[in-house]
Amino acid sequence: MAPQPTAQQVIEGQRQDWNRVACGWEKWDRLFDEQMTCLNHRLVADARLRTGIRVLDLGSGTGYPALLAAQTVGTTGSVVGMDLAEQMLAAADRKAKRLGLTNTTFRTGDVTCLPFDANSFDAVTSRFCLMFLPEIPKAVAEIARVLKPGAWVAAAVWSSPDKNPSIGLSMAAIKQVIELPPPDPTAPGIFRLAKPGELADMLQQAGFVDVTDQEFLAEWSYASAEEYYTSLMEIAAPVQNLMAKLTDAQKQDVKQRITQAASNYRRGDRITFPMAVRMVSGRKPL
Ligand SMILES: C[S@@+](CC[C@H](N)C(=O)[O-])C[C@H]1O[C@@H](n2cnc3c(N)ncnc32)[C@H](O)[C@@H]1O
């Protein structure tokens, strides 16, 4: 069996992966922004964002939910968005400038070691980042440290692959073509925090109170199976990594299988997938 990568190796791999797909995220920004904006609003509500407060967004990528957080807290508040991948953050920064936001700073770094003072933020948000960390409890402890007493953290992580076929079916198609080792349920990855209660338990163990863990159901849709396939390959770094193991002929085979499977989700003139996201929040005790 191959040795497990160290935490540092995982983090470096993540940095390279997400930098590699940053231009894909910018290219497809409008499609995903329009369809996932409900998640940003949910995070803003769960983290109790309001005018004038200081917010930290972990794994901001190309600016979600940092940009909505910045609009919510207004010019008397501020948002720091952190991410490993400087190219994702460069895209976020361009968007912040286009939106005329002057209260947002993007900073590169590993969210497992936060370079901030204790009790220095009024809220923490995070969308689709925590499951990629090799040491999630360490990051949760850091969140607890930097939040002020009584302040909220709100995070979104993917629920299970059967409820997220737009991601799950690509993995299933690749597995039909090459043999992959059985996934280690504790290894960082898209579905690492899909199990109900898993992230919530970590928050409780770090001392958070009023912890909630709910599955949020939504949909996302594409103009065609081809658009779905192309966007997936250009933004989903973990799927790209699996595709890189295939020969050209196998890639063609996988593409055929993915677009065929996606066609089963045709509704009217679009391909519409269900989406299930775990929304987990908690409050640092007073
Ligand atoms: C799927 S993207 C999500 C980006 C954005 N929050 C969104 O929802 O559109 C995951 C992001 O987490 C970042 N990330 C992964 N591990 C990280 C770590 N240890 N520290 C900081 N950022 C990390 C990646 O660089 C990437 O930008």
The ligand as an SDF file (V2000), in Angstrom:
LIG
                    3D

 27 29  0  0  0  0  0  0  0  0999 V2000
  -13.9550   23.9220   -3.9000 C   0  0  0  0  0  0  0  0  0  0  0  0
  -12.9680   25.3470   -3.6470 S   0  0  0  0  0  0  0  0  0  0  0  0
  -14.1870   26.3870   -2.8560 C   0  0  0  0  0  0  0  0  0  0  0  0
  -13.9000   27.8430   -3.0230 C   0  0  0  0  0  0  0  0  0  0  0  0
  -15.0230   28.7940   -2.5660 C   0  0  0  0  0  0  0  0  0  0  0  0
  -15.1510   28.8210   -1.1290 N   0  0  0  0  0  0  0  0  0  0  0  0
  -16.3440   28.4240   -3.1960 C   0  0  0  0  0  0  0  0  0  0  0  0
  -17.1910   27.8290   -2.5260 O   0  0  0  0  0  0  0  0  0  0  0  0
  -16.5110   28.7180   -4.4050 O   0  0  0  0  0  0  0  0  0  0  0  0
  -11.9450   24.8670   -2.2790 C   0  0  0  0  0  0  0  0  0  0  0  0
  -10.9490   25.9320   -1.8920 C   0  0  0  0  0  0  0  0  0  0  0  0
  -10.3520   25.5560   -0.6370 O   0  0  0  0  0  0  0  0  0  0  0  0
   -9.0000   25.9480   -0.6770 C   0  0  0  0  0  0  0  0  0  0  0  0
   -8.2370   25.1660    0.3100 N   0  0  0  0  0  0  0  0  0  0  0  0
   -8.0600   23.8290    0.3720 C   0  0  0  0  0  0  0  0  0  0  0  0
   -7.2880   23.5120    1.4370 N   0  0  0  0  0  0  0  0  0  0  0  0
   -6.9780   24.6850    2.0470 C   0  0  0  0  0  0  0  0  0  0  0  0
   -6.1930   25.0220    3.1870 C   0  0  0  0  0  0  0  0  0  0  0  0
   -5.5690   24.0850    3.9250 N   0  0  0  0  0  0  0  0  0  0  0  0
   -6.0720   26.3320    3.5250 N   0  0  0  0  0  0  0  0  0  0  0  0
   -6.6710   27.3040    2.7790 C   0  0  0  0  0  0  0  0  0  0  0  0
   -7.4250   27.0300    1.6880 N   0  0  0  0  0  0  0  0  0  0  0  0
   -7.5730   25.7390    1.3230 C   0  0  0  0  0  0  0  0  0  0  0  0
   -8.5860   25.6540   -2.1060 C   0  0  0  0  0  0  0  0  0  0  0  0
   -7.4080   26.3370   -2.4770 O   0  0  0  0  0  0  0  0  0  0  0  0
   -9.8170   26.0910   -2.8870 C   0  0  0  0  0  0  0  0  0  0  0  0
   -9.7420   27.4140   -3.3330 O   0  0  0  0  0  0  0  0  0  0  0  0
  1  2  1  0
  2  3  1  0
  2 10  1  0
  3  4  1  0
  4  5  1  0
  5  6  1  0
  5  7  1  0
  7  8  2  0
  7  9  1  0
 10 11  1  0
 11 12  1  0
 11 26  1  0
 12 13  1  0
 13 14  1  0
 13 24  1  0
 14 15  1  0
 14 23  1  0
 15 16  2  0
 16 17  1  0
 17 18  1  0
 17 23  2  0
 18 19  1  0
 18 20  2  0
 20 21  1  0
 21 22  2  0
 22 23  1  0
 24 25  1  0
 24 26  1  0
 26 27  1  0
M  CHG  2   2   1   9  -1
M  END
$$$$
